[in-house]
Amino acid sequence: MLDYLNLLLCLHFLRGAAPDRFDTLAARARAVSSLDDAARLLQDVGRAADEDMRGLGVHSSMQEALGRLEPRTARDLRNVVDAMSRLTEDVFGLILDEYEQRAALGSGEFFTPRPVVRLMTRLACSEFGPGEPESVYDPYARDGGFLIEAMAACAVDKEGMPRKETLLTYGETRRADTWRLATMNLLLHGVSPALDLKRTAPWHDTPGRSPLESFDIVLTNPPFNMSDPGREERREGQWAYGAPPLDNDNLAWVQHCLAKLGERGRAGIIMPNKAGNSGHKAERTIRRNLVESGVVDCVIALPAQLFTGTAVPVSVWILRHPDNPCVSTLFLDARHMGVKNGSRRVLDAQDAESLLNAFRTHRNTEEAALPLETTTADPHVPAALVSREELRRSGYSLNPLDHVERRREGGRDLELVSTWKRLSDAEEHLRDMQDAASRLPFVGDRGPLLRKNHSVSMANLDSVCEIQAGPSYSKLGKKQRSTSGPVPVVFPRHLKERRISDEADERVMEETARRLRNFELQDRDIVCVRSGAIVPPALVQQHQVGWLMSPNVIRLRVPEGQKDRVLPEYLLHYLCLDESVAWMRDRAAATAAPSLRSESLGSLRIPLPDPAEQQEIVAALNGLDELDRAHLAVAASVRRTRIALAGALLDPSAEPAPDAVTNHRFEKEAPL
């Protein structure tokens, strides 16, 4: 399996880094007719990847790995090469995820989930204006994700134009296999692969090619030491905040990151929760010195099961240079965030935005000398802004759970009142939707469907709407996209519940949008999946006009001449039928790589009742959609209220007790 994954990595790398060479190999693959031909082609694919990598100073042995592969038939290899030529640029990250699991890299070598990388990068960059950060460093680069994300986050200047001076990137790693993969990943994202392969920890005086003594941004996910350290402290090295224990490097990494920060610099580092409140004397001393120096800006407790290779609970530490200290530390609790994806959890764009908003709001509150309770941060992000004096009383704990829970205790009554209010509002809205649904056509009587006996004309989809596939990857690839441009790009993952989500986590600059104007979305366009997992289509809303299609989607647009024949909303509901989605999946699966061709989609037969009946059908289905959302809102409010009520009833330290709260309310409303 690892050799097969290496084949996919080589093909994808050559397609992006040496397209002419890849095209030559792909042409040979189409002509492969025997297993001997297949074996020679595999050798040449590995040789081509090795030569390109060695030209960059990276030792590679892909030819040896691919020489071990034995296809069952020549056709198998033809299909693999053909499929790789069709996949998106983002597939490299998926292959890395699979490589990580198959290679059993160990808990010290798991790759950092991309949503966590994006969150940490945005937090570290939040103090800088556009174009300001000039350098970024990752002392344990793994797959190069932090360097790639930092380059994307700092891609524009103050005028919103692409930066003329490229962000300087530098990383270090200690494994040859991940060094090779990280270099491939960086090259494919247009980032200079300035990576050192080191055999020792970075705080040792080993020679390297670091271009700078200090960096504006330092981001890393170092290997954890979870065993209890011995009592002895290390004697070698220069430690500004105290010598770490001999057999535990957690706080050695923290100090190394701080030592590499420039005066206005920010660092983001992933730490096990245990590092925040360990009882070891040396680690307590280091935490005390960190707090007293004002370098710990924020600590965020992350959800469990984010990482493939470890179940260790972790936090993100945001650090600042000691010449620019903070007077308090912000603690955020994000353990409840994320959505399940198999055995793992994934932070979505909304979670990241909530955490960023909470961070900015509380930091602005501190600067304005306002109490924490007056902030307008997301109420679903439990937070505590803890002064240096309070941290002293806590024994210098930097574990969010030791601070956020205590702050929440005093506000349980307020939280409970708030959740009851939200539940009441959601129930009132549900009653309004139920009343409206009772007047809908086909819905109000809740009986069998009684329709006039009449024939309905049928038409091919391409006869009633224009079908436009998204732009090619050469026109809208990874290099053209970032997280900071003004124009959002719609991908298949944004199609949810027949709507396009407002995550807008991929964007382009206005210049790119003008060049791709033919791929803009208009009000009531329908967006379908072109490549990837086929899901029900979605309708473009008014506020999404001007957004761009990605290469992975197809746009359906009803022209003016057909609007008296078919309603876009009617067309959407028909395409969202289980039977229609199954039809599209079947056509997509029939290709070498799952992909729905515009010509195939255009052949779908659509029933066309008269416009008046289409209006009634749309009204009925839209009304039930609104009713469905109202029910879901009530269910979510019930869950939140149950959590708040359980916390108020079962917390032994909660004051006042429920009966005291009730009596107090009656005394105020009707004093005796």
Stockholm file with secondary structure:
# STOCKHOLM 1.0

chainA/1-672         MLDYLNLLLCLHFLRGAAPDRFDTLAARARAVSSLDDAARLLQDVGRAADEDMRGLGVHSSMQEALGRLEPRTARDLRNVVDAMSRLTEDVFGLILDEYEQRAALGSGEFFTPRPVVRLMTRLACSEFGPGEPESVYDPYARDGGFLIEAMAACAVDKEGMPRKETLLTYGETRRADTWRLATMNLLLHGVSPALDLKRTAPWHDTPGRSPLESFDIVLTNPPFNMSDPGREERREGQWAYGAPPLDNDNLAWVQHCLAKLGERGRAGIIMPNKAGNSGHKAERTIRRNLVESGVVDCVIALPAQLFTGTAVPVSVWILRHPDNPCVSTLFLDARHMGVKNGSRRVLDAQDAESLLNAFRTHRNTEEAALPLETTTADPHVPAALVSREELRRSGYSLNPLDHVERRREGGRDLELVSTWKRLSDAEEHLRDMQDAASRLPFVGDRGPLLRKNHSVSMANLDSVCEIQAGPSYSKLGKKQRSTSGPVPVVFPRHLKERRISDEADERVMEETARRLRNFELQDRDIVCVRSGAIVPPALVQQHQVGWLMSPNVIRLRVPEGQKDRVLPEYLLHYLCLDESVAWMRDRAAATAAPSLRSESLGSLRIPLPDPAEQQEIVAALNGLDELDRAHLAVAASVRRTRIALAGALLDPSAEPAPDAVTNHRFEKEAPL
#=GR chainA/1-672 SS CHHHHHHHHHHHHHHHHCHHHHHHHHHHHHHCCSHHHHHHHHHHHHHHHHHHHHTTTCCCCHHHHHHTCCCSSHHHHHHHHHHHTTSCTTHHHHHHHHHHHHHTCCTTSCCCCHHHHHHHHHHHHTTSCTTCCCEEEESSCTTSHHHHHHHHHTCBCTTSSBCSSCCEEEEEESCHHHHHHHHHHHHHTTCCCCEEECSSCTTSCCCCCCSCSSEEEEEECCCCCCSCCCSCBCCSSCCTTCCCBTTCCHHHHHHHHHHTEEEEEEEEEEEETHHHHCCCHHHHHHHHHHHHHTCEEEEEECCTTCCSSCCCCEEEEEEECTTSCCSEEEEEECTTCSEEETTEEECCHHHHHHHHHHHHHHHHHHHTTCCGGGCCSCTTSCEEEEEHHHHHHTTSCCCGGGTHHHHHHTTHHHHHHHHHHHHHHHHHHHHHHHHHHTTSTTTTTCSCCCCCCCCCEEEEGGGTSEEEECCCTTTSSGGGCBSSCSEEEECGGGEETTEECSCCCSEECHHHHHHTGGGBCCTTCEEEESBSSCCCCEECCGGGTTCEECTTEEEEECCGGGTTTCCHHHHHHHHTSHHHHHHHHHHHHTSSSSBCCHHHHHTCEEEECCHHHHHHHHHHHHHHHHHHHHHHHHHHHHHHHHHHHHHHHHCTTCSSCHHHHHHHHHHHHSCC
#=GC SS_cons         CHHHHHHHHHHHHHHHHCHHHHHHHHHHHHHCCSHHHHHHHHHHHHHHHHHHHHTTTCCCCHHHHHHTCCCSSHHHHHHHHHHHTTSCTTHHHHHHHHHHHHHTCCTTSCCCCHHHHHHHHHHHHTTSCTTCCCEEEESSCTTSHHHHHHHHHTCBCTTSSBCSSCCEEEEEESCHHHHHHHHHHHHHTTCCCCEEECSSCTTSCCCCCCSCSSEEEEEECCCCCCSCCCSCBCCSSCCTTCCCBTTCCHHHHHHHHHHTEEEEEEEEEEEETHHHHCCCHHHHHHHHHHHHHTCEEEEEECCTTCCSSCCCCEEEEEEECTTSCCSEEEEEECTTCSEEETTEEECCHHHHHHHHHHHHHHHHHHHTTCCGGGCCSCTTSCEEEEEHHHHHHTTSCCCGGGTHHHHHHTTHHHHHHHHHHHHHHHHHHHHHHHHHHTTSTTTTTCSCCCCCCCCCEEEEGGGTSEEEECCCTTTSSGGGCBSSCSEEEECGGGEETTEECSCCCSEECHHHHHHTGGGBCCTTCEEEESBSSCCCCEECCGGGTTCEECTTEEEEECCGGGTTTCCHHHHHHHHTSHHHHHHHHHHHHTSSSSBCCHHHHHTCEEEECCHHHHHHHHHHHHHHHHHHHHHHHHHHHHHHHHHHHHHHHHCTTCSSCHHHHHHHHHHHHSCC
//
